[in-house]
Amino acid sequence: MEAIGDQVTPDSVVAYAAKHRRSELYSQFEWDNEKAGHLHRLNQARHLLACIVIERKAVTSKGKKEVIITRAYENVKVAGNDETEKRVYIPIDAALTVPEHRAFVIENIRKAINELHEKARVYDTYLKNAVQFNNGLDIALKSV
């Protein structure tokens, strides 16, 4: 990436790849505009589904009323018609009550926490409270 420059943007990566057809970057892009447009719309749909939320009213253990905001859909794996797995979005209640979906969601949470652990390890010299931060992640990981 040094060849692209110190301040890299998605535009600069695409521009570099387009000019350097023999580079590894070039092969990472779909250059057929019709296919790329469809793939882009699929990514937009994924983002949209991940952003839809539900507001629910709840009462805390201390009797206080509060609004809890959760995602409306969760992405899970299901068996396809040809016995291969595919990814679909299902309502959050189904994702958390069907055992195999719940296990998949929990595993994704674990992966996300582990990714944060790794990111924190890389940046721990820049974090003010790196030890506390990592301890908090350890507690979160043990809770799921």
Secondary structure as a PSIPRED ss2 file (coil, helix, strand):
# PSIPRED VFORMAT (PSIPRED V4.0)

   1 M C   1.000  0.000  0.000
   2 E C   1.000  0.000  0.000
   3 A C   1.000  0.000  0.000
   4 I C   1.000  0.000  0.000
   5 G C   1.000  0.000  0.000
   6 D C   1.000  0.000  0.000
   7 Q C   1.000  0.000  0.000
   8 V C   1.000  0.000  0.000
   9 T C   1.000  0.000  0.000
  10 P H   0.000  1.000  0.000
  11 D H   0.000  1.000  0.000
  12 S H   0.000  1.000  0.000
  13 V H   0.000  1.000  0.000
  14 V H   0.000  1.000  0.000
  15 A H   0.000  1.000  0.000
  16 Y H   0.000  1.000  0.000
  17 A H   0.000  1.000  0.000
  18 A H   0.000  1.000  0.000
  19 K H   0.000  1.000  0.000
  20 H C   1.000  0.000  0.000
  21 R C   1.000  0.000  0.000
  22 R C   1.000  0.000  0.000
  23 S C   1.000  0.000  0.000
  24 E C   1.000  0.000  0.000
  25 L C   1.000  0.000  0.000
  26 Y H   0.000  1.000  0.000
  27 S H   0.000  1.000  0.000
  28 Q H   0.000  1.000  0.000
  29 F C   1.000  0.000  0.000
  30 E C   1.000  0.000  0.000
  31 W C   1.000  0.000  0.000
  32 D C   1.000  0.000  0.000
  33 N H   0.000  1.000  0.000
  34 E H   0.000  1.000  0.000
  35 K H   0.000  1.000  0.000
  36 A H   0.000  1.000  0.000
  37 G H   0.000  1.000  0.000
  38 H H   0.000  1.000  0.000
  39 L H   0.000  1.000  0.000
  40 H H   0.000  1.000  0.000
  41 R H   0.000  1.000  0.000
  42 L H   0.000  1.000  0.000
  43 N H   0.000  1.000  0.000
  44 Q H   0.000  1.000  0.000
  45 A H   0.000  1.000  0.000
  46 R H   0.000  1.000  0.000
  47 H H   0.000  1.000  0.000
  48 L H   0.000  1.000  0.000
  49 L H   0.000  1.000  0.000
  50 A H   0.000  1.000  0.000
  51 C H   0.000  1.000  0.000
  52 I C   1.000  0.000  0.000
  53 V E   0.000  0.000  1.000
  54 I E   0.000  0.000  1.000
  55 E E   0.000  0.000  1.000
  56 R E   0.000  0.000  1.000
  57 K E   0.000  0.000  1.000
  58 A E   0.000  0.000  1.000
  59 V E   0.000  0.000  1.000
  60 T C   1.000  0.000  0.000
  61 S C   1.000  0.000  0.000
  62 K C   1.000  0.000  0.000
  63 G C   1.000  0.000  0.000
  64 K C   1.000  0.000  0.000
  65 K E   0.000  0.000  1.000
  66 E E   0.000  0.000  1.000
  67 V E   0.000  0.000  1.000
  68 I E   0.000  0.000  1.000
  69 I E   0.000  0.000  1.000
  70 T E   0.000  0.000  1.000
  71 R E   0.000  0.000  1.000
  72 A C   1.000  0.000  0.000
  73 Y E   0.000  0.000  1.000
  74 E E   0.000  0.000  1.000
  75 N E   0.000  0.000  1.000
  76 V E   0.000  0.000  1.000
  77 K E   0.000  0.000  1.000
  78 V E   0.000  0.000  1.000
  79 A E   0.000  0.000  1.000
  80 G C   1.000  0.000  0.000
  81 N C   1.000  0.000  0.000
  82 D C   1.000  0.000  0.000
  83 E C   1.000  0.000  0.000
  84 T C   1.000  0.000  0.000
  85 E E   0.000  0.000  1.000
  86 K E   0.000  0.000  1.000
  87 R E   0.000  0.000  1.000
  88 V E   0.000  0.000  1.000
  89 Y E   0.000  0.000  1.000
  90 I E   0.000  0.000  1.000
  91 P E   0.000  0.000  1.000
  92 I H   0.000  1.000  0.000
  93 D H   0.000  1.000  0.000
  94 A H   0.000  1.000  0.000
  95 A H   0.000  1.000  0.000
  96 L H   0.000  1.000  0.000
  97 T H   0.000  1.000  0.000
  98 V C   1.000  0.000  0.000
  99 P H   0.000  1.000  0.000
 100 E H   0.000  1.000  0.000
 101 H H   0.000  1.000  0.000
 102 R H   0.000  1.000  0.000
 103 A H   0.000  1.000  0.000
 104 F H   0.000  1.000  0.000
 105 V H   0.000  1.000  0.000
 106 I H   0.000  1.000  0.000
 107 E H   0.000  1.000  0.000
 108 N H   0.000  1.000  0.000
 109 I H   0.000  1.000  0.000
 110 R H   0.000  1.000  0.000
 111 K H   0.000  1.000  0.000
 112 A H   0.000  1.000  0.000
 113 I H   0.000  1.000  0.000
 114 N H   0.000  1.000  0.000
 115 E H   0.000  1.000  0.000
 116 L H   0.000  1.000  0.000
 117 H H   0.000  1.000  0.000
 118 E H   0.000  1.000  0.000
 119 K H   0.000  1.000  0.000
 120 A H   0.000  1.000  0.000
 121 R H   0.000  1.000  0.000
 122 V H   0.000  1.000  0.000
 123 Y H   0.000  1.000  0.000
 124 D C   1.000  0.000  0.000
 125 T C   1.000  0.000  0.000
 126 Y C   1.000  0.000  0.000
 127 L C   1.000  0.000  0.000
 128 K C   1.000  0.000  0.000
 129 N C   1.000  0.000  0.000
 130 A H   0.000  1.000  0.000
 131 V H   0.000  1.000  0.000
 132 Q H   0.000  1.000  0.000
 133 F H   0.000  1.000  0.000
 134 N H   0.000  1.000  0.000
 135 N H   0.000  1.000  0.000
 136 G H   0.000  1.000  0.000
 137 L H   0.000  1.000  0.000
 138 D H   0.000  1.000  0.000
 139 I H   0.000  1.000  0.000
 140 A H   0.000  1.000  0.000
 141 L H   0.000  1.000  0.000
 142 K H   0.000  1.000  0.000
 143 S H   0.000  1.000  0.000
 144 V C   1.000  0.000  0.000
